[in-house]
Amino acid sequence: MDDIAESYGCMTANWLSEQLADFMYTFEDDPDGVFVAKANDLSKQYCKNGEDFISELIAFATNQKETHVNLSILDNFEQLILQRAVQNFKNESFNISNMKIAFNQHNKNSWLDESSIADSCSTIVNFSNDVFTLPKKYLAFTPIRKSVSDAAYQNRKNSGKVVVEFVGKNFTAKINNRTKDSNECKVVVEKLYTDDYKNLLQYGAEKDLEQVEALVTRVQSLCDIIKEENATLIDDEQIDSLSLIRNIYSGFIVNTTEDPLDASNCSLQCIDQNAAVINLDLSNLKAYSLFSGKLWDKFILFHYQLYTFLVHLIVSYFLLLRIVSLHGAFVGDNFFPDEIFEPKEPSIASLNKQSNIDLLHVWCACGPFTSSKTLSYEQLCDLMELVKKERPNILILIGPFIDRTSPVVKSPQCCYTYEDLMNMLLAKIDEVLLGTDIQVLIVPNGKKDAAIRPSFPTPPFRSLKQRKQQLSKNILLLPDPAIVRIAGIEFAVTASEIIQHLGRDEIGHSDSCEDHDRMSRLVRDLFRQRSLYPLYPAAHDITYRLRQAIERTSLSAIPHVTIMPSVLAPTVKVVAGSVFVNTNALVRGSSGTFMKLKIDLKQIDLTKENSQTSVADFCEVQIVQL
């Protein structure tokens, strides 16, 4: 499969189907193979390997609001990449005299001011001024002033169009007339996580014993919760001890094969003194939703043998941290569960509303913030212009800010070190909002941000002390994931794309219409497993620290607002009382989307009991096209 992803014109129908299904898309798999043949022709003609072709095709289909890709869409997609190829041919008329400044030649003793960097860079890279022309406002914003303008973005249509909207039943149109000035004080942002990032910044992997201890503690904690919530398990456990025939097993789901998880290779790793792995047959279950590592109930005694086994397990198995308990019976070597127990959803977070704040206005956008063909940052500039005009209380910006997967970031056009470029962007953002009370929360993307080491959980962006002093206190650097309380409303934010990963790895079956909304089911799984990232191992191209992940992704309560951007279609849903939002990306094709959220805190005050109130009924959420 990796060979197809990296090759040109080698895609098969099965491979296309799997790749599109990961993003909940389908395609026209005709018997004659016309679609696949045309896709391979485009891949070879325009030098796009399988992975790049699928990524751009999904982006195009998303912009067309289509989830089924047919030949007509493929024809339109061909016209788009033809236009881009012509534009790229025009743009490649510049000369490169020298390569960019090496990453390890960065002056660590002092930050270069912008003018000195620009002067030194002009002697290194010789661009044609006729080709690289930007409008004045973009020239003033981008750190790379000799970048080409994004023609596709400048010619976009439907700017400002609301593509997704949700309005709570207690949110009235009247509050749209309220302005930020109706708030009597500045919104307070509280961090609900530890500020100690020492373990995230150190090199080397975590020790096996540390990972085992963290895993065992988490399993035990959730299994105890399951037993507390299901009294029948305790009664059945007592019967088991008398009859010596066990019909309840607890642990987490594992896949001991190299194939993707499915109903035929699903096993339960028991956490007991025998540390047994039980083969499962799910045919008796009317409904289930499982992924490797999903934890099921019951935790029994363990000793040194368990530690030894789990150390081997971490090295050898693909597992995730989903905990469950199974009730059923053995038939031969297979266990046939007839009932699954897992933790119930925790309660919604307590609401400690900040006084003197009537209307909370939060915007959120996810990177990339510039096209993969240029470092002009036109999209980010236009977003900041809108923010300054409409004055939300909070702006949440989620990476990548400098996308390490972008060709232009790896090219000589990027003539600064990634750290320098990131700090220049922060300075520009700060400069635009100078004189306002708008607070900007910066969340990194550990997988894609070039200015930070690829790891998850991800520490905040780091700046030298001198640079931090130059930024206003309204720029707040957060980790990924980040749980914060804004004016008393709890927000959970992560750039991990966990919903996309769960959708790829989950197996499920249900006869109930209630569970047919797969997106809501996946979000509900996160809440039940009490984690913002219950998968292990994580994506293959990122460093994953199990012990830190268990600690920093833990959910003790359901957040009021959950923001999890991904390449899936923009979405707003209410799940277990939480407002779940997928903003998609600010740069996607010729345009992109971002979120506007308003919460009527004054109306919440009028409710009799608001200590554990869902804000869903009191908010308006819009996903807007840039």
Secondary structure, 3 states (H helix, E strand, C coil): CHHHHHCCCCCCHHHHHHHHHHCCCEECCCCCCHHHHHHHHHHHHCCCCHHHHHHHHHHHHHHCCCCEECHHHHHHHHHHHHHHHHHHHHHCCCCCCCCCCCHHHCCCCCCCCHHHHHHHHHCCCCCCCCCCCCCHHHHHHCCCCCCCCCHHHHCCCCCCCEEEEEECCCCCHHHHHCCHHHCCCCCCEEECCCCCCHHHHCCCCCCHHHHHHHHHHHHHHHHHHHHHHCHHHHHHHHHHHHHCCCCEEEEEEEECCCCCCCCCCCEEEECCCCCCEEEECCCCCCCEEECCCEEECCCCCCCHHHHHHHHHHHHHCEEEEEEEEEEEEEECCEEEEEEEECCCCCCECCCCCCCCCCEEEEEEEECCCCCCCCCCCHHHHHHHHHHHHHCCCEEEEECCCCECCCHHHHCCCCCCCHHHHHHHHHHHHHHHCCCCCCEEEEECCCCCECCCCCEECECCCCCCHHHHHHCCCCEEECCECEEEEECCEEEEECCCCHHHHHHHHCEEECCCHHHCCHHHHHHHHHHHCCECCCCCCCCCCCEECHHHHHHHCECCCECCEEECCCCCCCEEEEECCEEEEECCCCCECCECEEEEEEEEHHHHHCCCCCCCCCCHHHEEEEEEEC
